Amino acid sequence: MMILNLNLLPLNKKKELKILTRINLVKNFFVHSFQILFVFLCFLLIFYYNLNQQLTNLNKSRTLINSNFAEYNKEINELNKNIGTINVAGERFQELTPKFLEMLQIVPENIKITSLSLSLDKKAIFIPGVAKNRDALLSYGEALKKIPWIKNIDIPKTQLLQKENISFNIGVELK
């Protein structure tokens, strides 16, 4: 069986029908596009409103936190400045404990050190003690001269007049 398409419409009506169907297709496309864009716009407005609410809440909480902790922030800033000042001030200084230990390790058996005194403004260390004899005191003075960070050693001459049980006070000038 054969299908025959008979079109009894005149040619100008056929053209009008084609044009009307195309216009209807374009119209439907724009209507559906507008509907989709409207839904998308509504979604964006809701999203914008929610973001704006969250931003407002964040700003409120930030102002509450800043007002509650303003004093703490000032104290922390002052402490940070003080720590920075201490670090800058301490850059020139060295640890003294290893130097004291180095001085005490070379003490001969015939000498007893009673104390160590440090004078930072004079850059000096004073070592009082008792020596059994003059040779032990002199050998300790020579051993101190070999230490690289010691500039000058002062053993008073009056302390060298005794032969035994000499109470001394050695002055050590630091570099």
N, CA and C atoms as an extended XYZ file, in Angstrom:
525
Properties=species:S:1:pos:R:3:atomname:S:1:resname:S:1:resid:I:1 pbc="F F F"
N         0.816       -1.145        0.000 N   MET     1
C         0.000        0.000        0.000 CA  MET     1
C         0.886        1.243        0.000 C   MET     1
N         0.418        2.180       -0.613 N   MET     2
C         1.160        3.379       -0.869 CA  MET     2
C         0.475        4.564       -0.222 C   MET     2
N         1.315        5.410        0.418 N   ILE     3
C         0.753        6.569        1.095 CA  ILE     3
C         0.925        7.755        0.181 C   ILE     3
N        -0.162        8.393       -0.001 N   LEU     4
C        -0.132        9.584       -0.833 CA  LEU     4
C        -0.387       10.791        0.031 C   LEU     4
N         0.452       11.768       -0.141 N   ASN     5
C         0.257       13.028        0.569 CA  ASN     5
C        -0.359       14.008       -0.401 C   ASN     5
N        -1.561       14.289       -0.149 N   LEU     6
C        -2.240       15.254       -0.984 CA  LEU     6
C        -2.367       16.553       -0.232 C   LEU     6
N        -1.965       17.557       -0.848 N   ASN     7
C        -2.057       18.855       -0.235 CA  ASN     7
C        -2.881       19.726       -1.164 C   ASN     7
N        -4.033       20.040       -0.689 N   LEU     8
C        -4.935       20.770       -1.537 CA  LEU     8
C        -4.928       22.262       -1.236 C   LEU     8
N        -4.043       22.666       -0.360 N   LEU     9
C        -3.950       24.089       -0.033 CA  LEU     9
C        -3.218       24.815       -1.153 C   LEU     9
N        -3.636       26.043       -1.355 N   PRO    10
C        -2.908       26.788       -2.361 CA  PRO    10
C        -1.495       27.164       -1.873 C   PRO    10
N        -0.679       27.500       -2.759 N   LEU    11
C         0.740       27.776       -2.475 CA  LEU    11
C         0.922       28.933       -1.508 C   LEU    11
N         0.226       29.991       -1.626 N   ASN    12
C         0.399       31.140       -0.730 CA  ASN    12
C        -0.040       30.801        0.689 C   ASN    12
N        -1.072       29.907        0.800 N   LYS    13
C        -1.497       29.475        2.129 CA  LYS    13
C        -0.435       28.572        2.755 C   LYS    13
N         0.207       27.775        1.927 N   LYS    14
C         1.285       26.919        2.427 CA  LYS    14
C         2.425       27.773        2.996 C   LYS    14
N         2.766       28.811        2.294 N   LYS    15
C         3.832       29.710        2.756 CA  LYS    15
C         3.433       30.397        4.058 C   LYS    15
N         2.177       30.828        4.121 N   GLU    16
C         1.685       31.472        5.348 CA  GLU    16
C         1.726       30.501        6.518 C   GLU    16
N         1.354       29.270        6.265 N   LEU    17
C         1.354       28.244        7.304 CA  LEU    17
C         2.794       27.981        7.803 C   LEU    17
N         3.736       27.920        6.889 N   LYS    18
C         5.125       27.720        7.261 CA  LYS    18
C         5.630       28.894        8.104 C   LYS    18
N         5.280       30.079        7.670 N   ILE    19
C         5.721       31.279        8.403 CA  ILE    19
C         5.093       31.303        9.784 C   ILE    19
N         3.808       30.968        9.890 N   LEU    20
C         3.127       30.951       11.189 CA  LEU    20
C         3.722       29.892       12.123 C   LEU    20
N         4.059       28.756       11.595 N   THR    21
C         4.673       27.717       12.444 CA  THR    21
C         6.058       28.158       12.921 C   THR    21
N         6.807       28.816       12.076 N   ARG    22
C         8.133       29.313       12.494 CA  ARG    22
C         7.993       30.407       13.550 C   ARG    22
N         7.041       31.292       13.325 N   ILE    23
C         6.810       32.366       14.311 CA  ILE    23
C         6.377       31.761       15.639 C   ILE    23
N         5.502       30.761       15.583 N   ASN    24
C         5.043       30.100       16.798 CA  ASN    24
C         6.214       29.390       17.508 C   ASN    24
N         7.096       28.773       16.762 N   LEU    25
C         8.278       28.102       17.322 CA  LEU    25
C         9.189       29.102       18.018 C   LEU    25
N         9.444       30.241       17.384 N   VAL    26
C        10.295       31.278       17.973 CA  VAL    26
C         9.639       31.855       19.215 C   VAL    26
N         8.312       32.073       19.126 N   LYS    27
C         7.570       32.594       20.279 CA  LYS    27
C         7.669       31.624       21.461 C   LYS    27
N         7.472       30.352       21.208 N   ASN    28
C         7.570       29.344       22.274 CA  ASN    28
C         8.997       29.302       22.868 C   ASN    28
N         9.986       29.421       21.998 N   PHE    29
C        11.378       29.431       22.481 CA  PHE    29
C        11.614       30.606       23.428 C   PHE    29
N        11.147       31.801       23.061 N   PHE    30
C        11.338       32.971       23.913 CA  PHE    30
C        10.536       32.880       25.216 C   PHE    30
N         9.364       32.343       25.151 N   VAL    31
C         8.544       32.200       26.359 CA  VAL    31
C         9.222       31.238       27.339 C   VAL    31
N         9.668       30.101       26.832 N   HIS    32
C        10.340       29.130       27.710 CA  HIS    32
C        11.678       29.672       28.235 C   HIS    32
N        12.388       30.390       27.387 N   SER    33
C        13.657       31.003       27.832 CA  SER    33
C        13.400       32.026       28.933 C   SER    33
N        12.359       32.825       28.750 N   PHE    34
C        12.006       33.815       29.775 CA  PHE    34
C        11.634       33.126       31.088 C   PHE    34
N        10.878       32.040       31.006 N   GLN    35
C        10.503       31.306       32.217 CA  GLN    35
C        11.749       30.751       32.938 C   GLN    35
N        12.653       30.191       32.202 N   ILE    36
C        13.887       29.651       32.794 CA  ILE    36
C        14.711       30.778       33.411 C   ILE    36
N        14.839       31.900       32.699 N   LEU    37
C        15.589       33.035       33.238 CA  LEU    37
C        14.919       33.602       34.483 C   LEU    37
N        13.620       33.617       34.532 N   PHE    38
C        12.899       34.104       35.703 CA  PHE    38
C        13.162       33.210       36.920 C   PHE    38
N        13.122       31.918       36.719 N   VAL    39
C        13.413       30.987       37.811 CA  VAL    39
C        14.864       31.181       38.289 C   VAL    39
N        15.780       31.319       37.349 N   PHE    40
C        17.187       31.536       37.700 CA  PHE    40
C        17.358       32.856       38.458 C   PHE    40
N        16.683       33.900       38.049 N   LEU    41
C        16.741       35.190       38.731 CA  LEU    41
C        16.195       35.082       40.154 C   LEU    41
N        15.106       34.350       40.313 N   CYS    42
C        14.550       34.145       41.663 CA  CYS    42
C        15.560       33.414       42.544 C   CYS    42
N        16.206       32.403       42.009 N   PHE    43
C        17.230       31.669       42.757 CA  PHE    43
C        18.383       32.600       43.157 C   PHE    43
N        18.821       33.447       42.236 N   LEU    44
C        19.911       34.383       42.536 CA  LEU    44
C        19.502       35.395       43.606 C   LEU    44
N        18.281       35.873       43.564 N   LEU    45
C        17.810       36.815       44.579 CA  LEU    45
C        17.777       36.169       45.962 C   LEU    45
N        17.303       34.944       46.033 N   ILE    46
C        17.279       34.230       47.317 CA  ILE    46
C        18.705       34.005       47.817 C   ILE    46
N        19.594       33.615       46.936 N   PHE    47
C        21.009       33.396       47.282 CA  PHE    47
C        21.652       34.705       47.770 C   PHE    47
N        21.377       35.804       47.078 N   TYR    48
C        21.911       37.103       47.475 CA  TYR    48
C        21.397       37.504       48.860 C   TYR    48
N        20.119       37.289       49.102 N   TYR    49
C        19.530       37.629       50.404 CA  TYR    49
C        20.199       36.822       51.524 C   TYR    49
N        20.398       35.529       51.321 N   ASN    50
C        21.048       34.691       52.341 CA  ASN    50
C        22.498       35.123       52.591 C   ASN    50
N        23.223       35.408       51.540 N   LEU    51
C        24.609       35.866       51.704 CA  LEU    51
C        24.671       37.200       52.435 C   LEU    51
N        23.750       38.075       52.128 N   ASN    52
C        23.712       39.373       52.790 CA  ASN    52
C        23.422       39.207       54.282 C   ASN    52
N        22.531       38.292       54.640 N   GLN    53
C        22.218       38.014       56.041 CA  GLN    53
C        23.458       37.469       56.769 C   GLN    53
N        24.145       36.551       56.129 N   GLN    54
C        25.350       35.987       56.752 CA  GLN    54
C        26.428       37.046       56.933 C   GLN    54
N        26.598       37.924       55.956 N   LEU    55
C        27.575       38.997       56.079 CA  LEU    55
C        27.212       39.931       57.228 C   LEU    55
N        25.937       40.242       57.374 N   THR    56
C        25.485       41.091       58.477 CA  THR    56
C        25.772       40.421       59.822 C   THR    56
N        25.493       39.134       59.927 N   ASN    57
C        25.763       38.400       61.169 CA  ASN    57
C        27.254       38.369       61.487 C   ASN    57
N        28.071       38.171       60.470 N   LEU    58
C        29.522       38.165       60.684 CA  LEU    58
C        30.018       39.521       61.161 C   LEU    58
N        29.506       40.587       60.582 N   ASN    59
C        29.916       41.933       61.012 CA  ASN    59
C        29.513       42.201       62.453 C   ASN    59
N        28.306       41.742       62.833 N   LYS    60
C        27.871       41.928       64.221 CA  LYS    60
C        28.771       41.160       65.180 C   LYS    60
N        29.074       39.926       64.850 N   SER    61
C        29.924       39.130       65.744 CA  SER    61
C        31.335       39.698       65.803 C   SER    61
N        31.837       40.225       64.684 N   ARG    62
C        33.169       40.827       64.684 CA  ARG    62
C        33.222       42.047       65.591 C   ARG    62
N        32.198       42.875       65.539 N   THR    63
C        32.196       44.057       66.403 CA  THR    63
C        32.086       43.660       67.863 C   THR    63
N        31.318       42.610       68.176 N   LEU    64
C        31.235       42.132       69.552 CA  LEU    64
C        32.586       41.607       70.032 C   LEU    64
N        33.236       40.846       69.180 N   ILE    65
C        34.547       40.292       69.558 CA  ILE    65
C        35.563       41.409       69.729 C   ILE    65
N        35.595       42.344       68.808 N   ASN    66
C        36.556       43.446       68.906 CA  ASN    66
C        36.317       44.299       70.139 C   ASN    66
N        35.060       44.527       70.481 N   SER    67
C        34.788       45.352       71.653 CA  SER    67
C        35.135       44.600       72.936 C   SER    67
N        34.937       43.286       72.972 N   ASN    68
C        35.242       42.502       74.174 CA  ASN    68
C        36.741       42.297       74.366 C   ASN    68
N        37.472       42.186       73.295 N   PHE    69
C        38.882       41.839       73.391 CA  PHE    69
C        39.827       42.979       73.014 C   PHE    69
N        39.344       44.186       73.001 N   ALA    70
C        40.193       45.326       72.646 CA  ALA    70
C        41.323       45.490       73.652 C   ALA    70
N        41.017       45.311       74.938 N   GLU    71
C        42.058       45.443       75.963 CA  GLU    71
C        43.113       44.349       75.801 C   GLU    71
N        42.653       43.130       75.514 N   TYR    72
C        43.601       42.031       75.318 CA  TYR    72
C        44.494       42.292       74.112 C   TYR    72
N        43.905       42.832       73.044 N   ASN    73
C        44.699       43.136       71.856 CA  ASN    73
C        45.775       44.176       72.169 C   ASN    73
N        45.429       45.192       72.969 N   LYS    74
C        46.413       46.200       73.340 CA  LYS    74
C        47.537       45.577       74.158 C   LYS    74
N        47.176       44.706       75.117 N   GLU    75
C        48.192       44.060       75.947 CA  GLU    75
C        49.104       43.164       75.109 C   GLU    75
N        48.519       42.439       74.183 N   ILE    76
C        49.311       41.558       73.322 CA  ILE    76
C        50.255       42.382       72.460 C   ILE    76
N        49.784       43.497       71.921 N   ASN    77
C        50.651       44.358       71.114 CA  ASN    77
C        51.800       44.917       71.946 C   ASN    77
N        51.509       45.330       73.187 N   GLU    78
C        52.572       45.841       74.060 CA  GLU    78
C        53.584       44.746       74.386 C   GLU    78
N        53.095       43.545       74.673 N   LEU    79
C        54.007       42.428       74.954 CA  LEU    79
C        54.879       42.107       73.741 C   LEU    79
N        54.293       42.126       72.565 N   ASN    80
C        55.075       41.864       71.353 CA  ASN    80
C        56.155       42.925       71.162 C   ASN    80
N        55.829       44.187       71.443 N   LYS    81
C        56.832       45.249       71.341 CA  LYS    81
C        57.947       45.032       72.352 C   LYS    81
N        57.569       44.655       73.593 N   ASN    82
C        58.590       44.416       74.627 CA  ASN    82
C        59.485       43.238       74.268 C   ASN    82
N        58.901       42.177       73.737 N   ILE    83
C        59.700       41.025       73.326 CA  ILE    83
C        60.658       41.415       72.207 C   ILE    83
N        60.176       42.204       71.269 N   GLY    84
C        61.058       42.679       70.194 CA  GLY    84
C        62.195       43.519       70.739 C   GLY    84
N        61.905       44.386       71.715 N   THR    85
C        62.943       45.216       72.321 CA  THR    85
C        63.954       44.355       73.060 C   THR    85
N        63.483       43.352       73.787 N   ILE    86
C        64.391       42.453       74.505 CA  ILE    86
C        65.276       41.684       73.525 C   ILE    86
N        64.696       41.228       72.435 N   ASN    87
C        65.493       40.504       71.435 CA  ASN    87
C        66.577       41.392       70.832 C   ASN    87
N        66.225       42.642       70.549 N   VAL    88
C        67.217       43.562       69.986 CA  VAL    88
C        68.310       43.860       71.013 C   VAL    88
N        67.908       44.047       72.269 N   ALA    89
C        68.885       44.346       73.315 CA  ALA    89
C        69.800       43.156       73.587 C   ALA    89
N        69.289       41.944       73.459 N   GLY    90
C        70.080       40.768       73.782 CA  GLY    90
C        70.968       40.277       72.661 C   GLY    90
N        70.913       40.907       71.497 N   GLU    91
C        71.733       40.443       70.377 CA  GLU    91
C        73.226       40.593       70.640 C   GLU    91
N        73.631       41.595       71.408 N   ARG    92
C        75.048       41.840       71.638 CA  ARG    92
C        75.627       40.988       72.761 C   ARG    92
N        74.796       40.424       73.592 N   PHE    93
C        75.270       39.708       74.764 CA  PHE    93
C        75.436       38.225       74.476 C   PHE    93
N        76.356       37.622       75.226 N   GLN    94
C        76.623       36.203       75.087 CA  GLN    94
C        76.286       35.521       76.397 C   GLN    94
N        76.166       34.219       76.355 N   GLU    95
C        75.908       33.473       77.571 CA  GLU    95
C        77.167       33.456       78.424 C   GLU    95
N        76.986       33.730       79.701 N   LEU    96
C        78.132       33.792       80.600 CA  LEU    96
C        78.408       32.474       81.305 C   LEU    96
N        77.425       31.636       81.444 N   THR    97
C        77.612       30.377       82.174 CA  THR    97
C        78.727       29.528       81.573 C   THR    97
N        78.784       29.318       80.247 N   PRO    98
C        79.905       28.534       79.707 CA  PRO    98
C        81.258       29.194       79.971 C   PRO    98
N        81.289       30.512       79.977 N   LYS    99
C        82.561       31.202       80.242 CA  LYS    99
C        82.989       31.015       81.696 C   LYS    99
N        82.022       31.108       82.618 N   PHE   100
C        82.341       30.865       84.029 CA  PHE   100
C        82.849       29.438       84.219 C   PHE   100
N        82.179       28.490       83.560 N   LEU   101
C        82.609       27.100       83.687 CA  LEU   101
C        84.011       26.901       83.126 C   LEU   101
N        84.327       27.563       82.041 N   GLU   102
C        85.667       27.471       81.460 CA  GLU   102
C        86.711       28.015       82.430 C   GLU   102
N        86.381       29.119       83.111 N   MET   103
C        87.313       29.695       84.089 CA  MET   103
C        87.492       28.767       85.294 C   MET   103
N        86.438       28.105       85.714 N   LEU   104
C        86.501       27.252       86.893 CA  LEU   104
C        87.144       25.898       86.603 C   LEU   104
N        87.118       25.454       85.358 N   GLN   105
C        87.714       24.163       85.020 CA  GLN   105
C        89.239       24.212       85.037 C   GLN   105
N        89.815       25.367       84.864 N   ILE   106
C        91.286       25.458       84.843 CA  ILE   106
C        91.856       25.822       86.215 C   ILE   106
N        91.036       25.822       87.247 N   VAL   107
C        91.511       26.155       88.598 CA  VAL   107
C        92.386       25.007       89.111 C   VAL   107
N        93.620       25.298       89.529 N   PRO   108
C        94.489       24.241       90.071 CA  PRO   108
C        93.966       23.732       91.423 C   PRO   108
N        94.508       22.595       91.863 N   GLU   109
C        94.063       21.995       93.123 CA  GLU   109
C        94.449       22.835       94.333 C   GLU   109
N        95.503       23.619       94.233 N   ASN   110
C        95.993       24.411       95.360 CA  ASN   110
C        95.206       25.702       95.565 C   ASN   110
N        94.174       25.932       94.737 N   ILE   111
C        93.406       27.182       94.826 CA  ILE   111
C        91.945       26.855       95.078 C   ILE   111
N        91.347       27.645       95.997 N   LYS   112
C        89.919       27.526       96.263 CA  LYS   112
C        89.275       28.867       95.939 C   LYS   112
N        88.304       28.803       95.017 N   ILE   113
C        87.563       30.009       94.616 CA  ILE   113
C        86.375       30.145       95.565 C   ILE   113
N        86.213       31.312       96.166 N   THR   114
C        85.101       31.509       97.099 CA  THR   114
C        83.851       32.050       96.408 C   THR   114
N        84.020       32.862       95.372 N   SER   115
C        82.853       33.386       94.637 CA  SER   115
C        83.322       33.992       93.326 C   SER   115
N        82.359       34.354       92.508 N   LEU   116
C        82.617       35.088       91.256 CA  LEU   116
C        81.708       36.304       91.255 C   LEU   116
N        82.269       37.455       90.919 N   SER   117
C        81.475       38.680       90.825 CA  SER   117
C        81.604       39.228       89.413 C   SER   117
N        80.487       39.644       88.866 N   LEU   118
C        80.464       40.171       87.507 CA  LEU   118
C        80.040       41.625       87.556 C   LEU   118
N        80.791       42.467       86.877 N   SER   119
C        80.447       43.873       86.748 CA  SER   119
C        80.263       44.162       85.263 C   SER   119
N        78.992       44.320       84.848 N   LEU   120
C        78.714       44.533       83.425 CA  LEU   120
C        79.154       45.910       82.957 C   LEU   120
N        79.010       46.932       83.814 N   ASP   121
C        79.397       48.276       83.369 CA  ASP   121
C        80.916       48.394       83.239 C   ASP   121
N        81.683       47.651       84.029 N   LYS   122
C        83.148       47.679       83.905 CA  LYS   122
C        83.655       46.581       82.984 C   LYS   122
N        82.774       45.671       82.559 N   LYS   123
C        83.150       44.511       81.752 CA  LYS   123
C        84.273       43.746       82.435 C   LYS   123
N        84.026       43.382       83.683 N   ALA   124
C        85.060       42.708       84.459 CA  ALA   124
C        84.439       41.626       85.330 C   ALA   124
N        85.262       40.639       85.651 N   ILE   125
C        84.894       39.580       86.586 CA  ILE   125
C        85.918       39.613       87.711 C   ILE   125
N        85.416       39.524       88.936 N   PHE   126
C        86.304       39.510       90.095 CA  PHE   126
C        86.225       38.119       90.717 C   PHE   126
N        87.425       37.528       90.929 N   ILE   127
C        87.520       36.159       91.447 CA  ILE   127
C        88.255       36.190       92.787 C   ILE   127
N        87.521       36.196       93.893 N   PRO   128
C        88.181       36.097       95.198 CA  PRO   128
C        88.373       34.631       95.583 C   PRO   128
N        89.427       34.361       96.358 N   GLY   129
C        89.678       32.999       96.803 CA  GLY   129
C        90.919       32.921       97.665 C   GLY   129
N        91.373       31.680       97.906 N   VAL   130
C        92.553       31.424       98.735 CA  VAL   130
C        93.458       30.471       97.979 C   VAL   130
N        94.747       30.837       97.897 N   ALA   131
C        95.750       29.986       97.257 CA  ALA   131
C        96.686       29.445       98.322 C   ALA   131
N        97.113       28.176       98.173 N   LYS   132
C        98.020       27.577       99.159 CA  LYS   132
C        99.412       28.188       99.079 C   LYS   132
N        99.819       28.545       97.840 N   ASN   133
C       101.146       29.175       97.707 CA  ASN   133
C       101.153       30.142       96.530 C   ASN   133
N       102.250       30.870       96.419 N   ARG   134
C       102.397       31.910       95.403 CA  ARG   134
C       102.461       31.310       94.002 C   ARG   134
N       103.117       30.156       93.845 N   ASP   135
C       103.251       29.544       92.518 CA  ASP   135
C       101.892       29.108       91.956 C   ASP   135
N       101.028       28.597       92.810 N   ALA   136
C        99.695       28.195       92.359 CA  ALA   136
C        98.909       29.406       91.868 C   ALA   136
N        99.003       30.515       92.577 N   LEU   137
C        98.304       31.740       92.172 CA  LEU   137
C        98.832       32.251       90.841 C   LEU   137
N       100.149       32.247       90.673 N   LEU   138
C       100.736       32.713       89.408 CA  LEU   138
C       100.383       31.782       88.253 C   LEU   138
N       100.367       30.462       88.494 N   SER   139
C       100.019       29.534       87.408 CA  SER   139
C        98.542       29.695       87.007 C   SER   139
N        97.692       29.982       87.982 N   TYR   140
C        96.288       30.233       87.661 CA  TYR   140
C        96.140       31.517       86.841 C   TYR   140
N        96.917       32.535       87.179 N   GLY   141
C        96.908       33.782       86.400 CA  GLY   141
C        97.350       33.539       84.962 C   GLY   141
N        98.388       32.706       84.784 N   GLU   142
C        98.865       32.395       83.427 CA  GLU   142
C        97.825       31.590       82.650 C   GLU   142
N        97.139       30.675       83.331 N   ALA   143
C        96.106       29.877       82.665 CA  ALA   143
C        94.941       30.769       82.227 C   ALA   143
N        94.614       31.752       83.053 N   LEU   144
C        93.546       32.685       82.680 CA  LEU   144
C        93.934       33.531       81.472 C   LEU   144
N        95.208       33.874       81.346 N   LYS   145
C        95.658       34.693       80.203 CA  LYS   145
C        95.504       33.955       78.881 C   LYS   145
N        95.480       32.633       78.924 N   LYS   146
C        95.363       31.844       77.688 CA  LYS   146
C        93.924       31.779       77.167 C   LYS   146
N        92.958       32.189       77.955 N   ILE   147
C        91.556       32.166       77.515 CA  ILE   147
C        91.338       33.321       76.530 C   ILE   147
N        90.786       33.036       75.335 N   PRO   148
C        90.723       34.053       74.278 CA  PRO   148
C        89.791       35.234       74.560 C   PRO   148
N        88.791       35.085       75.366 N   TRP   149
C        87.836       36.173       75.587 CA  TRP   149
C        88.214       37.044       76.780 C   TRP   149
N        89.384       36.791       77.380 N   ILE   150
C        89.869       37.618       78.488 CA  ILE   150
C        90.893       38.600       77.934 C   ILE   150
N        90.695       39.871       78.263 N   LYS   151
C        91.552       40.942       77.746 CA  LYS   151
C        92.762       41.161       78.648 C   LYS   151
N        92.529       41.279       79.949 N   ASN   152
C        93.611       41.611       80.871 CA  ASN   152
C        93.319       40.970       82.229 C   ASN   152
N        94.402       40.593       82.947 N   ILE   153
C        94.267       40.004       84.277 CA  ILE   153
C        95.055       40.861       85.255 C   ILE   153
N        94.399       41.171       86.378 N   ASP   154
C        95.044       42.014       87.382 CA  ASP   154
C        95.137       41.241       88.702 C   ASP   154
N        96.364       40.843       89.051 N   ILE   155
C        96.633       40.234       90.361 CA  ILE   155
C        97.416       41.280       91.155 C   ILE   155
N        96.805       41.818       92.208 N   PRO   156
C        97.505       42.866       92.973 CA  PRO   156
C        98.845       42.357       93.519 C   PRO   156
N        99.863       43.205       93.418 N   LYS   157
C       101.229       42.839       93.836 CA  LYS   157
C       101.300       42.567       95.343 C   LYS   157
N       100.478       43.247       96.108 N   THR   158
C       100.524       43.062       97.563 CA  THR   158
C       100.120       41.648       97.950 C   THR   158
N        99.311       41.019       97.105 N   GLN   159
C        98.886       39.658       97.401 CA  GLN   159
C        99.997       38.652       97.116 C   GLN   159
N       100.974       39.038       96.318 N   LEU   160
C       102.084       38.134       95.991 CA  LEU   160
C       103.212       38.189       97.017 C   LEU   160
N       103.114       39.080       97.997 N   LEU   161
C       104.168       39.181       99.013 CA  LEU   161
C       104.116       38.006       99.990 C   LEU   161
N       102.974       37.415      100.196 N   GLN   162
C       102.855       36.268      101.095 CA  GLN   162
C       103.301       35.006      100.357 C   GLN   162
N       103.808       34.009      101.119 N   LYS   163
C       104.260       32.768      100.495 CA  LYS   163
C       103.184       31.700      100.520 C   LYS   163
N       102.402       31.594      101.604 N   GLU   164
C       101.397       30.542      101.743 CA  GLU   164
C       100.090       31.136      102.253 C   GLU   164
N        99.005       30.369      101.978 N   ASN   165
C        97.642       30.774      102.367 CA  ASN   165
C        97.353       32.231      101.990 C   ASN   165
N        97.430       32.464      100.728 N   ILE   166
C        97.270       33.821      100.193 CA  ILE   166
C        95.801       34.068       99.872 C   ILE   166
N        95.210       35.058      100.490 N   SER   167
C        93.862       35.505      100.106 CA  SER   167
C        94.019       36.465       98.932 C   SER   167
N        93.349       36.158       97.853 N   PHE   168
C        93.521       36.972       96.644 CA  PHE   168
C        92.175       37.428       96.110 C   PHE   168
N        92.240       38.417       95.236 N   ASN   169
C        91.077       38.913       94.502 CA  ASN   169
C        91.579       39.296       93.111 C   ASN   169
N        91.392       38.395       92.153 N   ILE   170
C        91.876       38.616       90.789 CA  ILE   170
C        90.808       39.374       90.004 C   ILE   170
N        91.252       40.420       89.322 N   GLY   171
C        90.362       41.187       88.431 CA  GLY   171
C        90.593       40.761       87.001 C   GLY   171
N        89.544       40.336       86.318 N   VAL   172
C        89.660       39.882       84.929 CA  VAL   172
C        88.852       40.833       84.063 C   VAL   172
N        89.519       41.480       83.101 N   GLU   173
C        88.846       42.390       82.189 CA  GLU   173
C        88.443       41.626       80.930 C   GLU   173
N        87.178       41.753       80.542 N   LEU   174
C        86.647       41.031       79.393 CA  LEU   174
C        86.799       41.819       78.108 C   LEU   174
N        86.880       41.103       77.024 N   LYS   175
C        86.966       41.765       75.710 CA  LYS   175
C        85.605       42.240       75.275 C   LYS   175
